[in-house]
Amino acid sequence: MTRTITIANQKGGVGKTTTTVNLAAALAATRRRVLLVDMDPQGNATMGSGIDKNDLKYSLCDVLLGEASARQALQHPTEAGYDVLPANADLTAAEVQLMNKIGREKQLSLALDTLRDDYDYILIDCPPALNMLTVNALVAGDGIVIPMQCEYFALEGLSSLLDTIEQIRLSVNPNIRIEGLLRTMYDSRNNLSNDVSSELVEHFGDQVYRTVIPRNVALAEAPSFGQSILKYDRNSRGSMAYLALAGEVLRRETKQNHHITQ
């Protein structure tokens, strides 16, 4: 059964795209069939997967507006190890046009329905805003991963995201749940990082992933080469962290499926 995970946080610069690209690569390394969906008009996940966002015949914009099928827009970058539904700045126009469309919040979900059987995991990268694109991504998802920096303003805005998730759960997607909170760009030498980390665990308990993504030069460099951290520097701390995260994601799913079958 396909698991669709939306990676969201309306705060920018917290590692959403880094997490989407590298978790996709890490899950693909475990022989899972993975699709990355770039729902951000900046197209960083597209570029970080080795695809030129300015040279696309069809993009996610065309899919959402019904001008191309999801299968027509699919990209298969061999280096990445996973497939991509790419995006570029055109997606901003799609958001504007979606506002007048009936069932506007379900357009991504409907598009993905034609592909779900082909993949074990679908990962959706969101823009840094609670807009119609993010709402589409949340409606399409089974679970949400929330990347968070352990800094002073980390918890600010989280309540807005949690409220939005709850509204979507009550209205259009009763199956959605928080998959986990992921601590990113973590520096254990920083007292504030440790304090915020403890606060997150205290508030959210088991929903906080045990895996912590460290501050890592290689992680910052990899996107400029259009590569995941596994391709760029497999032995780096960043690579090890995302492989560990993939293992944790897989274990949580196995545990959840075990509960369902009991």
C-alpha atoms as a printed R data frame, in Angstrom:
    type eleno elety resid chain resno       x      y       z
1   ATOM     1    CA   MET     A     1   0.000  0.000   0.000
2   ATOM     2    CA   THR     A     2   1.339  3.430  -0.968
3   ATOM     3    CA   ARG     A     3   2.217  5.831   1.830
4   ATOM     4    CA   THR     A     4   2.003  9.527   0.941
5   ATOM     5    CA   ILE     A     5   4.006 11.800   3.233
6   ATOM     6    CA   THR     A     6   3.706 15.584   3.108
7   ATOM     7    CA   ILE     A     7   6.727 17.519   4.377
8   ATOM     8    CA   ALA     A     8   5.420 20.851   5.625
9   ATOM     9    CA   ASN     A     9   6.203 23.869   7.764
10  ATOM    10    CA   GLN     A    10   5.155 27.385   6.780
11  ATOM    11    CA   LYS     A    11   8.407 28.702   8.237
12  ATOM    12    CA   GLY     A    12  11.124 28.970   5.579
13  ATOM    13    CA   GLY     A    13  14.672 27.691   5.910
14  ATOM    14    CA   VAL     A    14  13.915 24.769   8.224
15  ATOM    15    CA   GLY     A    15  15.074 21.999   5.876
16  ATOM    16    CA   LYS     A    16  11.852 20.920   4.121
17  ATOM    17    CA   THR     A    17  13.406 20.511   0.677
18  ATOM    18    CA   THR     A    18  16.633 19.040   2.067
19  ATOM    19    CA   THR     A    19  14.527 16.488   3.939
20  ATOM    20    CA   THR     A    20  12.266 15.673   0.971
21  ATOM    21    CA   VAL     A    21  15.162 15.078  -1.437
22  ATOM    22    CA   ASN     A    22  17.345 13.134   0.983
23  ATOM    23    CA   LEU     A    23  14.575 11.058   2.532
24  ATOM    24    CA   ALA     A    24  13.465 10.157  -1.023
25  ATOM    25    CA   ALA     A    25  17.030  9.064  -1.844
26  ATOM    26    CA   ALA     A    26  17.397  7.149   1.436
27  ATOM    27    CA   LEU     A    27  14.087  5.295   0.970
28  ATOM    28    CA   ALA     A    28  15.062  4.516  -2.647
29  ATOM    29    CA   ALA     A    29  18.339  3.084  -1.306
30  ATOM    30    CA   THR     A    30  16.246  0.543   0.659
31  ATOM    31    CA   ARG     A    31  14.715 -0.632  -2.648
32  ATOM    32    CA   ARG     A    32  11.443  1.233  -2.166
33  ATOM    33    CA   ARG     A    33   9.770  2.768  -5.206
34  ATOM    34    CA   VAL     A    34   9.683  6.490  -4.477
35  ATOM    35    CA   LEU     A    35   8.048  9.515  -6.103
36  ATOM    36    CA   LEU     A    36   9.018 13.056  -5.095
37  ATOM    37    CA   VAL     A    37   6.352 15.716  -5.747
38  ATOM    38    CA   ASP     A    38   7.674 19.287  -5.864
39  ATOM    39    CA   MET     A    39   4.835 21.541  -4.693
40  ATOM    40    CA   ASP     A    40   7.046 24.631  -4.275
41  ATOM    41    CA   PRO     A    41   7.221 27.236  -7.116
42  ATOM    42    CA   GLN     A    42  10.902 27.746  -6.254
43  ATOM    43    CA   GLY     A    43  11.518 24.299  -7.746
44  ATOM    44    CA   ASN     A    44  14.428 23.572  -5.415
45  ATOM    45    CA   ALA     A    45  13.542 19.902  -4.945
46  ATOM    46    CA   THR     A    46  13.392 19.570  -8.743
47  ATOM    47    CA   MET     A    47  16.854 21.115  -9.159
48  ATOM    48    CA   GLY     A    48  18.206 19.182  -6.171
49  ATOM    49    CA   SER     A    49  17.164 15.970  -7.940
50  ATOM    50    CA   GLY     A    50  19.268 16.848 -10.991
51  ATOM    51    CA   ILE     A    51  16.442 18.214 -13.190
52  ATOM    52    CA   ASP     A    52  16.554 21.602 -14.933
53  ATOM    53    CA   LYS     A    53  13.353 23.327 -13.796
54  ATOM    54    CA   ASN     A    54  13.584 25.757 -16.728
55  ATOM    55    CA   ASP     A    55  13.579 23.000 -19.341
56  ATOM    56    CA   LEU     A    56  10.353 21.099 -18.680
57  ATOM    57    CA   LYS     A    57   7.803 20.113 -21.301
58  ATOM    58    CA   TYR     A    58   5.206 19.601 -18.574
59  ATOM    59    CA   SER     A    59   5.360 20.528 -14.897
60  ATOM    60    CA   LEU     A    60   3.108 20.127 -11.881
61  ATOM    61    CA   CYS     A    61   1.425 23.390 -12.898
62  ATOM    62    CA   ASP     A    62   0.096 21.706 -16.077
63  ATOM    63    CA   VAL     A    63  -1.068 18.704 -14.032
64  ATOM    64    CA   LEU     A    64  -2.992 20.774 -11.468
65  ATOM    65    CA   LEU     A    65  -4.677 22.813 -14.198
66  ATOM    66    CA   GLY     A    66  -5.673 19.695 -16.156
67  ATOM    67    CA   GLU     A    67  -3.422 20.515 -19.135
68  ATOM    68    CA   ALA     A    68  -1.298 17.361 -18.749
69  ATOM    69    CA   SER     A    69  -1.599 14.069 -16.881
70  ATOM    70    CA   ALA     A    70   0.642 13.296 -13.919
71  ATOM    71    CA   ARG     A    71   2.226 10.531 -15.995
72  ATOM    72    CA   GLN     A    72   3.079 12.975 -18.802
73  ATOM    73    CA   ALA     A    73   4.868 15.262 -16.359
74  ATOM    74    CA   LEU     A    74   6.867 12.495 -14.638
75  ATOM    75    CA   GLN     A    75  10.652 12.749 -14.729
76  ATOM    76    CA   HIS     A    76  12.956  9.763 -14.150
77  ATOM    77    CA   PRO     A    77  16.399 11.122 -13.185
78  ATOM    78    CA   THR     A    78  18.547  7.975 -13.176
79  ATOM    79    CA   GLU     A    79  21.155  9.414 -10.793
80  ATOM    80    CA   ALA     A    80  18.528 10.215  -8.159
81  ATOM    81    CA   GLY     A    81  17.042  6.723  -7.890
82  ATOM    82    CA   TYR     A    82  13.482  8.040  -7.552
83  ATOM    83    CA   ASP     A    83  10.920  9.680  -9.862
84  ATOM    84    CA   VAL     A    84   9.924 13.351  -9.726
85  ATOM    85    CA   LEU     A    85   6.837 15.419 -10.492
86  ATOM    86    CA   PRO     A    86   8.754 18.653 -11.144
87  ATOM    87    CA   ALA     A    87   7.867 22.285 -10.482
88  ATOM    88    CA   ASN     A    88   8.998 25.771 -11.422
89  ATOM    89    CA   ALA     A    89   7.710 29.340 -11.106
90  ATOM    90    CA   ASP     A    90   4.658 28.455 -13.251
91  ATOM    91    CA   LEU     A    91   3.206 26.851 -10.128
92  ATOM    92    CA   THR     A    92   2.450 30.327  -8.767
93  ATOM    93    CA   ALA     A    93   0.019 30.817 -11.666
94  ATOM    94    CA   ALA     A    94  -1.570 27.452 -10.902
95  ATOM    95    CA   GLU     A    95  -2.236 28.539  -7.333
96  ATOM    96    CA   VAL     A    96  -4.048 31.682  -8.528
97  ATOM    97    CA   GLN     A    97  -6.175 29.743 -11.019
98  ATOM    98    CA   LEU     A    98  -6.983 27.015  -8.485
99  ATOM    99    CA   MET     A    99  -8.741 29.560  -6.276
100 ATOM   100    CA   ASN     A   100 -11.701 29.624  -8.709
101 ATOM   101    CA   LYS     A   101 -11.830 25.873  -9.282
102 ATOM   102    CA   ILE     A   102 -14.460 23.607  -7.704
103 ATOM   103    CA   GLY     A   103 -12.754 21.041  -5.481
104 ATOM   104    CA   ARG     A   104  -9.596 23.151  -5.629
105 ATOM   105    CA   GLU     A   105  -8.064 21.589  -2.502
106 ATOM   106    CA   LYS     A   106  -8.256 18.069  -4.000
107 ATOM   107    CA   GLN     A   107  -6.543 18.616  -7.345
108 ATOM   108    CA   LEU     A   108  -3.172 17.145  -6.312
109 ATOM   109    CA   SER     A   109  -4.789 14.158  -4.626
110 ATOM   110    CA   LEU     A   110  -6.834 13.396  -7.749
111 ATOM   111    CA   ALA     A   111  -3.727 13.670  -9.944
112 ATOM   112    CA   LEU     A   112  -1.744 11.337  -7.691
113 ATOM   113    CA   ASP     A   113  -4.524  8.724  -7.675
114 ATOM   114    CA   THR     A   114  -3.396  7.721 -11.172
115 ATOM   115    CA   LEU     A   115   0.155  7.005  -9.917
116 ATOM   116    CA   ARG     A   116  -0.208  5.650  -6.399
117 ATOM   117    CA   ASP     A   117  -0.090  1.962  -7.369
118 ATOM   118    CA   ASP     A   118   3.348  2.491  -8.943
119 ATOM   119    CA   TYR     A   119   5.061  3.603  -5.721
120 ATOM   120    CA   ASP     A   120   5.686  2.543  -2.144
121 ATOM   121    CA   TYR     A   121   6.268  6.122  -0.996
122 ATOM   122    CA   ILE     A   122   5.201  9.507  -2.345
123 ATOM   123    CA   LEU     A   123   6.930 12.478  -0.684
124 ATOM   124    CA   ILE     A   124   5.515 15.988  -1.202
125 ATOM   125    CA   ASP     A   125   7.702 19.069  -0.710
126 ATOM   126    CA   CYS     A   126   5.668 22.144   0.327
127 ATOM   127    CA   PRO     A   127   6.261 25.882  -0.081
128 ATOM   128    CA   PRO     A   128   7.000 27.958   3.056
129 ATOM   129    CA   ALA     A   129   3.406 29.185   3.409
130 ATOM   130    CA   LEU     A   130  -0.036 27.916   4.415
131 ATOM   131    CA   ASN     A   131  -1.459 28.592   0.936
132 ATOM   132    CA   MET     A   132  -3.601 26.601  -1.515
133 ATOM   133    CA   LEU     A   133  -0.565 24.613  -2.690
134 ATOM   134    CA   THR     A   134   0.200 23.501   0.878
135 ATOM   135    CA   VAL     A   135  -3.486 22.718   1.486
136 ATOM   136    CA   ASN     A   136  -3.471 20.503  -1.641
137 ATOM   137    CA   ALA     A   137  -0.366 18.736  -0.327
138 ATOM   138    CA   LEU     A   138  -1.973 18.163   3.083
139 ATOM   139    CA   VAL     A   139  -5.200 16.847   1.525
140 ATOM   140    CA   ALA     A   140  -3.167 14.417  -0.610
141 ATOM   141    CA   GLY     A   141  -1.096 13.086   2.303
142 ATOM   142    CA   ASP     A   142  -1.567 10.219   4.769
143 ATOM   143    CA   GLY     A   143   1.025 11.597   7.145
144 ATOM   144    CA   ILE     A   144   2.915 14.817   7.738
145 ATOM   145    CA   VAL     A   145   6.565 15.263   8.614
146 ATOM   146    CA   ILE     A   146   7.295 18.669  10.175
147 ATOM   147    CA   PRO     A   147  10.974 19.677   9.961
148 ATOM   148    CA   MET     A   148  11.942 22.145  12.699
149 ATOM   149    CA   GLN     A   149  15.093 24.000  13.611
150 ATOM   150    CA   CYS     A   150  15.817 23.966  17.334
151 ATOM   151    CA   GLU     A   151  15.906 27.741  17.702
152 ATOM   152    CA   TYR     A   152  14.018 30.444  19.576
153 ATOM   153    CA   PHE     A   153  11.166 30.853  17.064
154 ATOM   154    CA   ALA     A   154  10.818 27.140  16.269
155 ATOM   155    CA   LEU     A   155   7.516 26.683  18.082
156 ATOM   156    CA   GLU     A   156   6.093 29.947  16.776
157 ATOM   157    CA   GLY     A   157   3.687 29.223  13.943
158 ATOM   158    CA   LEU     A   158   3.545 25.518  14.734
159 ATOM   159    CA   SER     A   159   0.107 25.991  16.311
160 ATOM   160    CA   SER     A   160  -1.146 27.540  13.021
161 ATOM   161    CA   LEU     A   161   0.065 24.508  11.086
162 ATOM   162    CA   LEU     A   162  -1.476 22.115  13.622
163 ATOM   163    CA   ASP     A   163  -4.792 24.019  13.414
164 ATOM   164    CA   THR     A   164  -4.740 23.782   9.600
165 ATOM   165    CA   ILE     A   165  -4.015 20.047   9.767
166 ATOM   166    CA   GLU     A   166  -6.917 19.568  12.183
167 ATOM   167    CA   GLN     A   167  -9.300 21.540   9.935
168 ATOM   168    CA   ILE     A   168  -8.298 19.402   6.954
169 ATOM   169    CA   ARG     A   169  -8.713 16.210   9.003
170 ATOM   170    CA   LEU     A   170 -12.236 17.232  10.027
171 ATOM   171    CA   SER     A   171 -13.342 18.434   6.589
172 ATOM   172    CA   VAL     A   172 -11.676 16.644   3.668
173 ATOM   173    CA   ASN     A   173  -9.016 14.156   4.786
174 ATOM   174    CA   PRO     A   174  -9.956 12.178   7.928
175 ATOM   175    CA   ASN     A   175  -6.946  9.856   7.472
176 ATOM   176    CA   ILE     A   176  -4.237 12.490   7.829
177 ATOM   177    CA   ARG     A   177  -2.036 12.440  10.911
178 ATOM   178    CA   ILE     A   178   1.276 13.812  12.061
179 ATOM   179    CA   GLU     A   179   3.933 11.297  11.070
180 ATOM   180    CA   GLY     A   180   6.620 13.000  13.111
181 ATOM   181    CA   LEU     A   181   8.531 16.143  14.023
182 ATOM   182    CA   LEU     A   182  12.085 16.221  12.713
183 ATOM   183    CA   ARG     A   183  14.830 18.263  14.370
184 ATOM   184    CA   THR     A   184  17.027 19.745  11.622
185 ATOM   185    CA   MET     A   185  20.296 21.758  11.441
186 ATOM   186    CA   TYR     A   186  20.970 20.560  14.963
187 ATOM   187    CA   ASP     A   187  24.059 21.664  16.873
188 ATOM   188    CA   SER     A   188  24.477 19.780  20.139
189 ATOM   189    CA   ARG     A   189  27.077 22.349  21.326
190 ATOM   190    CA   ASN     A   190  24.365 25.011  21.374
191 ATOM   191    CA   ASN     A   191  22.477 25.258  24.690
192 ATOM   192    CA   LEU     A   192  19.435 26.768  22.982
193 ATOM   193    CA   SER     A   193  19.261 23.831  20.539
194 ATOM   194    CA   ASN     A   194  19.281 21.421  23.468
195 ATOM   195    CA   ASP     A   195  16.634 23.409  25.367
196 ATOM   196    CA   VAL     A   196  14.250 23.625  22.384
197 ATOM   197    CA   SER     A   197  14.840 19.953  21.598
198 ATOM   198    CA   SER     A   198  13.880 18.996  25.156
199 ATOM   199    CA   GLU     A   199  10.780 21.188  24.934
200 ATOM   200    CA   LEU     A   200   9.697 19.484  21.693
201 ATOM   201    CA   VAL     A   201  10.093 16.026  23.220
202 ATOM   202    CA   GLU     A   202   8.232 17.139  26.349
203 ATOM   203    CA   HIS     A   203   5.290 18.501  24.294
204 ATOM   204    CA   PHE     A   204   5.096 15.884  21.528
205 ATOM   205    CA   GLY     A   205   6.690 12.764  23.021
206 ATOM   206    CA   ASP     A   206   6.952  9.857  20.567
207 ATOM   207    CA   GLN     A   207   5.902 12.082  17.676
208 ATOM   208    CA   VAL     A   208   9.441 13.530  17.676
209 ATOM   209    CA   TYR     A   209  11.782 11.385  15.578
210 ATOM   210    CA   ARG     A   210  14.756 10.037  17.472
211 ATOM   211    CA   THR     A   211  16.865 10.789  14.411
212 ATOM   212    CA   VAL     A   212  18.339 14.297  14.492
213 ATOM   213    CA   ILE     A   213  19.657 15.982  11.334
214 ATOM   214    CA   PRO     A   214  22.948 17.758  12.150
215 ATOM   215    CA   ARG     A   215  24.351 20.957  10.726
216 ATOM   216    CA   ASN     A   216  26.577 19.571   7.972
217 ATOM   217    CA   VAL     A   217  28.580 21.288   5.233
218 ATOM   218    CA   ALA     A   218  28.045 18.429   2.773
219 ATOM   219    CA   LEU     A   219  24.254 18.679   3.207
220 ATOM   220    CA   ALA     A   220  24.439 22.358   2.279
221 ATOM   221    CA   GLU     A   221  26.684 21.716  -0.735
222 ATOM   222    CA   ALA     A   222  24.869 18.751  -2.316
223 ATOM   223    CA   PRO     A   223  21.916 20.694  -3.894
224 ATOM   224    CA   SER     A   224  24.251 22.899  -5.970
225 ATOM   225    CA   PHE     A   225  25.422 19.695  -7.692
226 ATOM   226    CA   GLY     A   226  21.841 18.496  -8.269
227 ATOM   227    CA   GLN     A   227  22.478 15.522  -6.003
228 ATOM   228    CA   SER     A   228  21.151 14.002  -2.809
229 ATOM   229    CA   ILE     A   229  23.574 13.732   0.096
230 ATOM   230    CA   LEU     A   230  23.774  9.965  -0.540
231 ATOM   231    CA   LYS     A   231  25.218 10.628  -4.020
232 ATOM   232    CA   TYR     A   232  27.320 13.638  -3.036
233 ATOM   233    CA   ASP     A   233  28.964 12.250   0.117
234 ATOM   234    CA   ARG     A   234  27.554  8.940   1.306
235 ATOM   235    CA   ASN     A   235  29.869  8.801   4.325
236 ATOM   236    CA   SER     A   236  28.976 12.254   5.656
237 ATOM   237    CA   ARG     A   237  27.098 12.790   8.916
238 ATOM   238    CA   GLY     A   238  24.183 14.187   6.921
239 ATOM   239    CA   SER     A   239  23.951 11.042   4.795
240 ATOM   240    CA   MET     A   240  24.038  8.778   7.847
241 ATOM   241    CA   ALA     A   241  21.302 10.868   9.483
242 ATOM   242    CA   TYR     A   242  18.915 10.594   6.512
243 ATOM   243    CA   LEU     A   243  19.539  6.852   6.184
244 ATOM   244    CA   ALA     A   244  18.688  6.573   9.893
245 ATOM   245    CA   LEU     A   245  15.535  8.649   9.330
246 ATOM   246    CA   ALA     A   246  14.459  6.349   6.478
247 ATOM   247    CA   GLY     A   247  14.908  3.377   8.808
248 ATOM   248    CA   GLU     A   248  12.786  5.093  11.452
249 ATOM   249    CA   VAL     A   249  10.051  5.917   8.904
250 ATOM   250    CA   LEU     A   250   9.958  2.275   7.778
251 ATOM   251    CA   ARG     A   251   9.855  0.954  11.356
252 ATOM   252    CA   ARG     A   252   6.999  3.301  12.279
253 ATOM   253    CA   GLU     A   253   4.988  2.137   9.275
254 ATOM   254    CA   THR     A   254   5.570 -1.530  10.133
255 ATOM   255    CA   LYS     A   255   4.468 -0.845  13.720
256 ATOM   256    CA   GLN     A   256   1.361  1.022  12.533
257 ATOM   257    CA   ASN     A   257   0.400 -1.753  10.108
258 ATOM   258    CA   HIS     A   258   0.836 -4.290  12.911
259 ATOM   259    CA   HIS     A   259  -1.636 -2.334  15.089
260 ATOM   260    CA   ILE     A   260  -4.145 -2.133  12.212
261 ATOM   261    CA   THR     A   261  -4.081 -5.890  11.557
262 ATOM   262    CA   GLN     A   262  -4.509 -6.800  15.225
